Amino acid sequence: MHQDESRTQGLDRLEPVRFLQVAQTISVHHGALAYLLGINALRASEAAAVRIEDYRETLRGHRVLHLVGKGSKPATMPMTVPVLRVLDACRGERTEGPLVLRSVSRKPIDRRDCYRMVIRIAKVARIPRHIARARCGTPGSPTPSMQESRCAMPRLSVPRHADPRTTEHYDRARGNLDRHGFHFLTG
């Protein structure tokens, strides 16, 4: 570990909430991106690739998001009601296509746009840039339920490993959408 990494400061308890709130005041697209990164813990490239069609399905009573993660691994994660509200506001009347769009051109965002949007949100929320992009854990996060999670902006969850078997043995409720860590984060 580099000396600088050991001094990287994480977010305090209120900064993630402020980040999500401020994002929604900038635009519905900033809000959707912030929730995808902050609550559903997507990587920037994954959040940029979310399509409206990807979160239509209901599975065992939960709306779910289907995506292809790092290493071309498919993932399915539950969407909480607050996340769905923000995504639906971003979607508007559209029924298909990329979810998050650039504010001016209305073209789909890419990974670089995600970083720029995160920096803008952090600036408006008065969260230092280096902290907004940090990958830090939130104390008390339910590690077993969060095995499939990680994010590109403030780290609110435990990282997904390249090989899920690395941590999946900790998860006794694997596949139980009712006990998924995103419910903890949303709460």
C-alpha positions as a Markdown table, in Angstrom:
| # | Residue | x | y | z |
|---|---|---|---|---|
| 1 | Met | 0.0 | 0.0 | 0.0 |
| 2 | His | 1.3 | 3.5 | -0.9 |
| 3 | Gln | 1.7 | 5.9 | 1.9 |
| 4 | Asp | -0.9 | 8.3 | 0.3 |
| 5 | Glu | -3.5 | 5.5 | 0.2 |
| 6 | Ser | -3.2 | 4.9 | 4.0 |
| 7 | Arg | -4.1 | 8.6 | 4.6 |
| 8 | Thr | -7.1 | 8.7 | 2.2 |
| 9 | Gln | -10.0 | 9.9 | 4.1 |
| 10 | Gly | -13.5 | 8.4 | 3.6 |
| 11 | Leu | -16.9 | 10.0 | 3.6 |
| 12 | Asp | -18.5 | 10.9 | 6.9 |
| 13 | Arg | -22.0 | 9.7 | 7.6 |
| 14 | Leu | -23.7 | 12.7 | 6.0 |
| 15 | Glu | -21.7 | 13.2 | 2.9 |
| 16 | Pro | -23.2 | 10.2 | 0.9 |
| 17 | Val | -26.7 | 11.6 | 1.7 |
| 18 | Arg | -25.6 | 15.1 | 0.6 |
| 19 | Phe | -24.0 | 13.7 | -2.5 |
| 20 | Leu | -27.3 | 12.0 | -3.5 |
| 21 | Gln | -29.5 | 15.0 | -2.7 |
| 22 | Val | -27.3 | 17.5 | -4.5 |
| 23 | Ala | -27.0 | 15.2 | -7.6 |
| 24 | Gln | -30.8 | 15.4 | -8.0 |
| 25 | Thr | -30.8 | 19.2 | -7.9 |
| 26 | Ile | -28.3 | 19.4 | -10.8 |
| 27 | Ser | -30.3 | 17.2 | -13.2 |
| 28 | Val | -32.3 | 13.9 | -13.3 |
| 29 | His | -29.4 | 12.4 | -15.1 |
| 30 | His | -26.9 | 13.4 | -12.4 |
| 31 | Gly | -29.4 | 12.0 | -9.8 |
| 32 | Ala | -29.7 | 8.7 | -11.6 |
| 33 | Leu | -26.0 | 8.3 | -12.0 |
| 34 | Ala | -25.4 | 9.2 | -8.3 |
| 35 | Tyr | -27.9 | 6.5 | -7.2 |
| 36 | Leu | -26.5 | 3.9 | -9.5 |
| 37 | Leu | -23.0 | 4.6 | -8.2 |
| 38 | Gly | -23.8 | 5.3 | -4.6 |
| 39 | Ile | -26.6 | 2.8 | -3.8 |
| 40 | Asn | -26.3 | 0.1 | -6.4 |
| 41 | Ala | -22.5 | 0.4 | -6.3 |
| 42 | Leu | -21.9 | 0.2 | -10.0 |
| 43 | Arg | -18.6 | 1.0 | -11.7 |
| 44 | Ala | -18.6 | 4.1 | -13.9 |
| 45 | Ser | -18.6 | 2.0 | -17.0 |
| 46 | Glu | -21.5 | -0.2 | -15.7 |
| 47 | Ala | -23.6 | 2.9 | -14.8 |
| 48 | Ala | -22.9 | 4.4 | -18.2 |
| 49 | Ala | -24.1 | 1.2 | -19.9 |
| 50 | Val | -27.4 | 0.9 | -18.0 |
| 51 | Arg | -30.3 | 0.8 | -20.4 |
| 52 | Ile | -34.0 | 1.4 | -19.6 |
| 53 | Glu | -34.7 | -2.2 | -20.6 |
| 54 | Asp | -32.2 | -3.5 | -18.0 |
| 55 | Tyr | -34.4 | -2.8 | -15.0 |
| 56 | Arg | -37.9 | -3.7 | -16.2 |
| 57 | Glu | -38.0 | -7.2 | -14.8 |
| 58 | Thr | -39.5 | -8.2 | -11.4 |
| 59 | Leu | -37.9 | -11.2 | -9.7 |
| 60 | Arg | -39.3 | -12.7 | -6.5 |
| 61 | Gly | -41.2 | -9.5 | -5.8 |
| 62 | His | -38.3 | -7.2 | -6.5 |
| 63 | Arg | -37.5 | -5.0 | -9.5 |
| 64 | Val | -34.0 | -6.0 | -10.5 |
| 65 | Leu | -31.3 | -4.5 | -12.6 |
| 66 | His | -29.5 | -6.9 | -15.0 |
| 67 | Leu | -26.0 | -5.9 | -16.1 |
| 68 | Val | -22.7 | -7.2 | -17.3 |
| 69 | Gly | -20.0 | -6.5 | -14.8 |
| 70 | Lys | -16.2 | -6.6 | -14.8 |
| 71 | Gly | -14.8 | -9.6 | -16.6 |
| 72 | Ser | -18.1 | -9.9 | -18.7 |
| 73 | Lys | -19.8 | -11.4 | -15.7 |
| 74 | Pro | -23.6 | -11.1 | -15.6 |
| 75 | Ala | -25.1 | -9.7 | -12.4 |
| 76 | Thr | -28.6 | -9.2 | -11.1 |
| 77 | Met | -29.3 | -6.8 | -8.3 |
| 78 | Pro | -32.4 | -5.6 | -6.6 |
| 79 | Met | -33.6 | -2.0 | -7.0 |
| 80 | Thr | -35.0 | -0.3 | -4.0 |
| 81 | Val | -37.9 | 2.1 | -4.2 |
| 82 | Pro | -35.9 | 5.3 | -3.8 |
| 83 | Val | -33.5 | 4.2 | -6.6 |
| 84 | Leu | -36.4 | 3.3 | -8.9 |
| 85 | Arg | -38.0 | 6.7 | -8.3 |
| 86 | Val | -34.8 | 8.5 | -9.4 |
| 87 | Leu | -34.3 | 6.2 | -12.4 |
| 88 | Asp | -37.9 | 6.6 | -13.5 |
| 89 | Ala | -37.6 | 10.4 | -13.2 |
| 90 | Cys | -34.5 | 10.2 | -15.4 |
| 91 | Arg | -36.2 | 7.8 | -17.9 |
| 92 | Gly | -39.2 | 10.1 | -18.3 |
| 93 | Glu | -41.4 | 8.9 | -21.1 |
| 94 | Arg | -38.7 | 6.9 | -22.8 |
| 95 | Thr | -39.3 | 3.2 | -23.0 |
| 96 | Glu | -35.9 | 2.0 | -24.2 |
| 97 | Gly | -32.3 | 3.0 | -24.8 |
| 98 | Pro | -29.5 | 4.3 | -22.6 |
| 99 | Leu | -30.8 | 5.6 | -19.2 |
| 100 | Val | -28.3 | 8.4 | -18.3 |
| 101 | Leu | -27.8 | 11.0 | -21.0 |
| 102 | Arg | -25.5 | 14.0 | -21.4 |
| 103 | Ser | -27.4 | 17.2 | -20.3 |
| 104 | Val | -26.9 | 19.2 | -23.5 |
| 105 | Ser | -26.5 | 16.8 | -26.4 |
| 106 | Arg | -28.8 | 14.1 | -24.9 |
| 107 | Lys | -26.3 | 11.5 | -26.1 |
| 108 | Pro | -25.5 | 8.5 | -23.9 |
| 109 | Ile | -22.8 | 9.1 | -21.3 |
| 110 | Asp | -19.5 | 7.1 | -21.1 |
| 111 | Arg | -17.2 | 6.3 | -18.3 |
| 112 | Arg | -15.4 | 9.7 | -18.6 |
| 113 | Asp | -18.7 | 11.5 | -18.4 |
| 114 | Cys | -19.4 | 9.7 | -15.2 |
| 115 | Tyr | -16.2 | 10.9 | -13.6 |
| 116 | Arg | -17.0 | 14.5 | -14.7 |
| 117 | Met | -20.5 | 14.3 | -13.3 |
| 118 | Val | -19.2 | 12.9 | -10.0 |
| 119 | Ile | -16.7 | 15.8 | -9.8 |
| 120 | Arg | -19.5 | 18.3 | -10.5 |
| 121 | Ile | -21.8 | 16.8 | -7.9 |
| 122 | Ala | -19.0 | 16.7 | -5.3 |
| 123 | Lys | -18.1 | 20.3 | -6.0 |
| 124 | Val | -21.7 | 21.5 | -5.5 |
| 125 | Ala | -22.0 | 19.3 | -2.4 |
| 126 | Arg | -18.7 | 20.7 | -1.1 |
| 127 | Ile | -17.1 | 17.3 | -0.9 |
| 128 | Pro | -13.4 | 17.4 | -1.7 |
| 129 | Arg | -12.7 | 15.8 | -5.1 |
| 130 | His | -10.2 | 13.3 | -3.8 |
| 131 | Ile | -12.7 | 12.1 | -1.3 |
| 132 | Ala | -15.6 | 11.9 | -3.8 |
| 133 | Arg | -13.5 | 9.5 | -6.0 |
| 134 | Ala | -12.1 | 7.5 | -3.1 |
| 135 | Arg | -13.0 | 3.9 | -2.7 |
| 136 | Cys | -13.6 | 3.7 | 1.0 |
| 137 | Gly | -15.8 | 1.3 | 3.0 |
| 138 | Thr | -18.7 | 2.3 | 5.2 |
| 139 | Pro | -18.3 | 0.9 | 8.7 |
| 140 | Gly | -21.1 | -1.5 | 9.6 |
| 141 | Ser | -22.0 | -2.4 | 6.1 |
| 142 | Pro | -23.3 | -5.9 | 5.9 |
| 143 | Thr | -20.4 | -7.7 | 4.2 |
| 144 | Pro | -22.1 | -11.0 | 3.4 |
| 145 | Ser | -25.0 | -9.3 | 1.6 |
| 146 | Met | -22.8 | -6.9 | -0.2 |
| 147 | Gln | -20.6 | -9.5 | -1.8 |
| 148 | Glu | -21.8 | -8.5 | -5.3 |
| 149 | Ser | -21.3 | -4.8 | -4.7 |
| 150 | Arg | -18.8 | -2.0 | -5.3 |
| 151 | Cys | -18.9 | 1.5 | -6.8 |
| 152 | Ala | -17.0 | 4.1 | -8.7 |
| 153 | Met | -17.8 | 7.1 | -6.5 |
| 154 | Pro | -17.9 | 7.1 | -2.7 |
| 155 | Arg | -17.4 | 3.5 | -1.7 |
| 156 | Leu | -20.6 | 2.6 | 0.2 |
| 157 | Ser | -20.1 | -1.2 | 0.1 |
| 158 | Val | -17.7 | -4.0 | 0.0 |
| 159 | Pro | -16.0 | -4.7 | -3.4 |
| 160 | Arg | -17.1 | -7.5 | -5.7 |
| 161 | His | -14.1 | -9.7 | -6.3 |
| 162 | Ala | -13.0 | -10.9 | -9.8 |
| 163 | Asp | -13.8 | -14.4 | -8.5 |
| 164 | Pro | -17.1 | -14.3 | -6.5 |
| 165 | Arg | -16.0 | -17.5 | -4.7 |
| 166 | Thr | -13.5 | -15.3 | -2.8 |
| 167 | Thr | -16.2 | -14.0 | -0.5 |
| 168 | Glu | -19.3 | -15.9 | -1.4 |
| 169 | His | -18.6 | -18.5 | 1.4 |
| 170 | Tyr | -19.5 | -15.7 | 3.9 |
| 171 | Asp | -22.9 | -15.2 | 2.4 |
| 172 | Arg | -25.4 | -17.6 | 3.9 |
| 173 | Ala | -28.3 | -15.8 | 2.3 |
| 174 | Arg | -26.8 | -15.7 | -1.2 |
| 175 | Gly | -29.5 | -14.9 | -3.7 |
| 176 | Asn | -32.0 | -13.7 | -1.1 |
| 177 | Leu | -33.1 | -10.3 | -2.5 |
| 178 | Asp | -35.0 | -9.5 | 0.7 |
| 179 | Arg | -31.7 | -9.4 | 2.6 |
| 180 | His | -29.5 | -7.8 | 0.0 |
| 181 | Gly | -27.1 | -5.1 | 1.2 |
| 182 | Phe | -28.7 | -2.4 | -1.0 |
| 183 | His | -31.7 | -2.3 | 1.4 |
| 184 | Phe | -29.2 | -1.5 | 4.2 |
| 185 | Leu | -27.6 | 1.3 | 2.1 |
| 186 | Thr | -30.9 | 2.8 | 1.1 |
| 187 | Gly | -32.1 | 2.8 | 4.7 |
